[in-house]
């Protein structure tokens, strides 16, 4: 039985309306395929992207920055913590996870950087590779703090998309195998249509605040110019 990787892109507009705007089937997951997904979105007319949240797949960040150079790139904390925990002894995981939480739950960017400094002091000698990995990605991990705090819980992980994928998996799992990739694609498309329709009746909070702040900043810049 052959397996297919399914790529999903969930978009949220400035008013908080979310929608799965693209999906694609491929034999496996790769940064090359993700670049194709992003290029497909460009060809379909997607232009202004403010923020991209993704996991730590090698090459994905570079592809995202190349296609949408003005967008902030946010690495998912959920994936990063899971990756780091795999490098830590079981007896240290609870304490180290708590110290990581002090970073991404800090009240502002300055406090987050201070929390990282303390994390580095506490764990640098025992787990130098963990600290090095975190420090290398710290800028991308803290991108979410560049937007209003009302949005932080929606942007520091890929949870918005993960919940949608969980529902799609639940629906496709009832069918043990598909005769063709096209059959899988058709079912995924139908589930996505249902999800998008249900989301269309409600908006995520916080995005209008972000939009108002951007518009205010633009007015101030224009006035000064």
C-alpha positions, 0 to 999 in steps of 0.5 A: 500500500502506497502512502501520500503526503498531503500539504495544507495551507491555512490562511487568516485574513485581516478580519480573522476569517480563516480558510484552508486556501490550498492543499496538494498531494505528494509522495513525501514531504520535502522543502522542494514540494513546499516551495511548489505549494507556495509558488502555486499560491502566488500563481493563483494571485496571493500577494501580500502575506504578513506572517507565516507559521510553519514547522522546522522542516529543513529548507522550508524557511528559506523557501518561504522567505524567497517566495514571500520576502516581506512576511515574518516567519514563525517557527512552531514552538510545539514542534521545536519543543518536541524536537528538543525533548528528544535530546534530553534525558527523561529525568530532566524533561519536566524542568527543561520544558518549564524553562522553555515555557518561560521563554514563549510565555514571557510578557514581551520580547525583552523578557523572552530574551532574558528568559532564554539567557537564564535557560542558556545558563541553566542548561548550556553545560549539560545540554549544549546542543539543545541550547545551540539549536534553540539559540540558532532559531530564537529569532524565528521562534519569537517572531510572534511577539512582533504583533499584538499580544491578542494574537500570540496564542494563535501564531506561536504554534501551528495549532490552528492548522493542526486541529484542522488536520486532525479532523481531516485525518479522522474523516479519512481514517474511516476508509482503510485504503483509497483505490487512487490518489485522486480518490483521496484528493476528492475526499480531502477536498470535500472535508476542506469545503465543509471546514471552510464553510463552518469557519465562515460563520465566525472570526478569530479574535485579535486580527482586527486589532492588528489591522487597526494598529497597522493602519494607524502606523501607516497614517502616522508615517504618511503624515510625517512624510 
